[in-house]
């Protein structure tokens, strides 16, 4: 498959990856593989900014709303599913698009997951106890001390990610970042990374606008339906957890909305930190004429 190319389109949340990806896929007569882990779940449409119906109809998309919040799913399962789908699609396509803001899921497709050593299950049990007794701040403090590099990139509000990284740090004596850097697989296809960026002020303005639109589209009602399941891992994410606090009278509606905007800005900042570690991304301003990007892609594929 060395004459096949997977174009990976990355960038912070709300930068416009969906629109650009669809234009690129249409121009190259191909399909889109989503690696946005928040958009996998059928029950979470508005709060995860799933593409509009007409956008989904414009180009065939894979791995959008394909599972339920009640399903056990993780990056390892996604890697297996995505590679299987990509290999099948490459039988009829020379180029595919990979799009999404989940850096780890993108990495799983392009490079494979790293082989993390098995560690004593007692470590995870103790970390879960720490979380239950002292809260997420205790996990954050511990990880920022043991692995500041990964701490700067991880979703710091996700206890599952923090515990996973901590158990590796404690159980192996090496950082989680160390294992993330180990390349394990050479894929049988070429890859080309396209990044979209903007000044921080513009990114933040786009985030504000997106969150406001989510509320207009019915985010409150969507979150209310999911409140009975708030303990599920899939729902421990920006846009839902803040509204759960509103429903439980811990925040006013305005405070919840402000928290969603703040936490989305933090998420965008972590995404940019993640992508800065990757030296092979070809960056374009978010408002670049898409024809210029398509021209660059065609030229790059021709020279591979």
C-alpha positions in Angstrom: 0.0 0.0 0.0 3.0 2.3 -0.3 1.3 4.1 -3.2 -1.6 4.9 -0.8 -1.7 8.1 1.3 -3.6 9.0 4.5 -4.0 12.7 4.8 -4.3 13.7 8.5 -6.0 17.0 9.2 -5.3 18.4 12.6 -5.7 21.5 14.7 -7.4 22.9 17.8 -11.1 22.6 18.4 -13.4 24.9 16.5 -10.7 25.8 14.0 -12.7 24.5 11.0 -11.3 21.0 10.4 -14.7 19.6 9.4 -15.3 22.2 6.6 -11.7 21.9 5.2 -11.7 18.1 5.4 -15.0 17.8 3.4 -13.6 20.2 0.7 -10.4 18.1 0.5 -12.3 14.8 0.4 -14.6 16.1 -2.3 -11.7 17.3 -4.4 -9.9 14.0 -4.1 -13.0 11.9 -4.5 -12.5 10.1 -1.2 -13.9 9.5 2.3 -13.2 10.7 5.9 -12.1 8.6 8.9 -12.9 10.5 12.1 -10.5 10.2 15.0 -12.5 12.6 17.2 -13.1 10.4 20.2 -15.9 12.7 21.5 -17.9 12.2 18.3 -18.0 8.4 18.5 -21.1 8.4 20.7 -24.6 8.4 19.3 -26.1 10.1 22.3 -23.7 13.1 22.2 -24.4 15.2 19.1 -24.6 18.8 20.0 -22.0 19.0 22.7 -19.4 17.3 20.6 -20.0 19.4 17.5 -20.8 16.4 15.3 -20.9 17.6 11.6 -24.3 18.7 10.3 -26.4 16.2 8.4 -25.7 17.9 5.0 -22.0 17.8 5.8 -22.2 14.1 6.6 -24.1 13.5 3.4 -21.6 15.5 1.3 -18.8 13.0 1.9 -18.9 9.5 3.4 -17.7 9.7 7.1 -16.6 6.7 9.2 -16.5 6.5 13.1 -19.0 9.2 13.8 -21.7 8.3 16.3 -21.0 4.6 15.6 -21.2 3.4 19.3 -23.1 4.1 22.4 -22.0 5.7 25.7 -22.8 2.3 27.3 -20.3 0.5 25.1 -16.8 -0.3 26.3 -14.5 1.5 23.9 -11.0 2.8 24.0 -8.1 3.9 21.8 -6.8 0.3 21.4 -10.2 -0.9 20.0 -10.3 2.2 17.8 -6.9 1.5 16.3 -8.0 -2.0 15.3 -11.3 -0.8 13.9 -9.8 2.1 12.0 -6.9 0.2 10.5 -9.3 -2.5 9.3 -11.5 0.1 7.7 -8.6 2.0 6.1 -7.2 -1.2 4.6 -10.6 -2.0 3.1 -11.1 1.5 1.7 -7.6 1.6 0.2 -8.6 -1.3 -2.0 -10.6 1.2 -4.1 -9.1 4.6 -3.0 -5.6 5.9 -3.3 -6.1 8.7 -0.8 -8.2 8.9 2.5 -8.7 11.7 5.0 -8.2 11.3 8.7 -9.7 14.1 10.7 -10.2 15.0 14.4 -8.8 16.7 17.4 -7.9 13.7 19.5 -4.1 13.5 19.3 -3.7 10.1 20.8 -6.3 8.6 18.5 -4.6 10.1 15.5 -1.3 8.8 16.7 -2.8 5.3 17.1 -3.8 5.2 13.4 -0.6 6.7 12.0 2.0 5.0 14.2 0.3 2.3 16.3 -0.1 2.3 20.0 2.9 1.8 22.2 3.5 -1.4 24.1 3.1 -0.3 27.7 4.5 -2.8 30.2 2.0 -4.5 32.5 2.1 -3.1 36.0 0.8 -4.4 39.3 -3.0 -4.0 39.5 -2.6 -2.8 43.1 -1.2 0.4 41.8 -4.4 1.3 39.9 -6.4 0.3 42.9 -4.5 2.6 45.2 -4.7 5.5 42.6 -8.5 4.9 42.4 -8.6 5.2 46.2 -6.6 8.4 46.1 -9.0 9.8 43.6 -12.0 8.8 45.7 -10.6 10.2 48.9 -8.7 13.3 47.8 -10.2 14.2 44.4 -8.8 14.9 41.0 -6.4 17.5 42.3 -4.4 14.8 44.1 -4.0 13.0 40.7 -3.1 16.2 38.9 -0.4 17.2 41.4 1.1 13.7 41.4 1.3 13.5 37.6 2.6 17.1 37.2 5.4 16.0 39.5 6.2 12.6 37.9 5.7 13.4 34.3 5.3 17.2 33.6 5.6 16.6 29.8 2.6 14.4 29.6 0.7 16.4 32.2 0.9 19.5 29.9 -0.7 17.5 27.1 -3.3 15.3 28.9 -6.9 16.2 29.5 -6.3 17.2 33.1 -10.0 16.8 34.1 -10.1 13.2 33.0 -9.3 10.9 36.0 -9.1 7.8 33.8 -6.3 9.3 31.7 -4.4 10.6 34.8 -4.6 7.2 36.5 -3.5 5.4 33.4 -0.4 7.6 33.1 0.3 7.5 36.8 0.2 3.7 37.0 2.8 3.5 34.3 5.0 6.1 36.0 4.8 4.4 39.3 4.9 0.8 38.1 7.9 1.2 35.7 9.9 4.0 37.1 9.8 5.7 33.6 7.5 8.4 32.4 4.4 7.8 30.4 5.9 10.3 27.9 8.9 7.9 27.5 6.6 5.1 26.3 4.6 7.4 24.0 7.8 8.3 22.2 8.6 4.7 21.4 7.7 4.0 17.7 6.3 0.6 17.4 4.8 0.2 13.9 5.5 1.3 10.4 2.2 1.5 8.6 2.0 0.2 5.0 0.7 3.6 3.7 2.2 7.1 3.4 0.9 9.8 5.6 0.7 13.6 5.1 -0.2 15.9 8.0 -2.0 19.1 7.4 -2.5 21.5 10.4 -4.9 24.4 10.7 -4.0 27.2 13.1 -4.8 30.8 14.0 -3.9 33.5 16.5 -5.0 32.5 20.0 -7.5 35.3 20.1 -9.2 34.0 16.9 -9.3 30.5 18.3 -10.9 31.7 21.5 -13.5 33.8 19.5 -14.4 30.7 17.5 -14.8 28.7 20.6 -17.1 31.3 22.2 -19.2 31.4 19.1 -19.4 27.6 18.9 -20.5 27.2 22.5 -23.1 29.9 22.1 -24.4 28.0 19.0 -24.5 24.7 21.0 -26.8 26.3 23.5 -29.1 27.7 20.7 -29.2 24.2 19.1 -30.4 22.6 22.4 -27.4 21.5 24.4 -29.3 21.9 27.7 -32.0 19.4 26.6 -29.4 17.0 25.3 -27.4 17.1 28.5 -30.6 16.7 30.7 -31.4 13.4 28.9 -27.9 12.2 29.8 -27.9 13.3 33.4 -29.0 9.8 34.8 -25.8 8.4 33.2 -23.3 11.1 34.3 -21.0 8.5 35.9 -20.1 7.0 32.5 -16.6 7.7 31.3 -17.9 9.0 27.9 -19.8 11.8 29.7 -16.9 13.0 31.7 -16.2 15.6 29.1 -16.5 19.4 28.4 -20.0 20.6 27.7 -21.8 17.9 29.7 -20.0 17.8 33.1 -20.5 21.6 33.6 -24.2 21.3 32.8 -24.6 18.3 35.2 -23.3 20.7 37.9 -26.0 23.2 36.8 -28.7 20.6 37.0 -27.4 19.7 40.5 -27.6 23.4 41.6 -23.8 23.6 42.0 -23.5 26.3 39.2 -25.8 28.8 37.8 -26.6 28.5 34.0 -24.3 31.5 33.2 -21.5 30.0 35.4 -21.9 26.6 33.6 -21.7 28.3 30.2 -18.6 30.3 31.2 -17.0 27.0 32.5 -17.7 25.3 29.2 -16.0 28.1 27.4 -13.0 28.2 29.8 -12.5 24.4 29.7 -12.8 24.3 25.9 -10.1 27.0 25.7 -7.9 24.9 28.0 -8.6 21.8 25.7 -7.5 23.8 22.7 -4.4 24.9 24.4 -3.5 21.3 25.3 -4.2 20.2 21.7 -1.7 22.9 20.4 0.9 21.7 23.0 0.4 18.1 21.7 0.8 19.2 18.0 3.9 21.3 18.7 5.7 18.1 19.6 5.1 16.8 16.0 7.6 18.2 13.6 6.1 16.9 10.4 2.8 18.9 10.4 2.4 21.3 7.4 0.7 24.3 8.9 -1.9 26.6 7.2 -3.8 29.5 8.6 -7.5 28.5 9.2 -8.7 31.0 6.5 -6.3 29.8 3.8 -8.1 29.3 0.5 -8.9 25.6 0.5 -7.8 25.3 -3.2 -4.3 26.3 -2.1 -4.3 23.4 0.5 -5.6 21.0 -2.0 -2.9 22.0 -4.5 -0.2 21.5 -1.8 -1.7 18.0 -1.0 -1.7 16.9 -4.7 1.9 18.2 -5.2 3.1 16.4 -2.0 1.4 13.1 -2.9 2.9 13.3 -6.4 6.4 13.6 -4.9 6.0 10.7 -2.3 
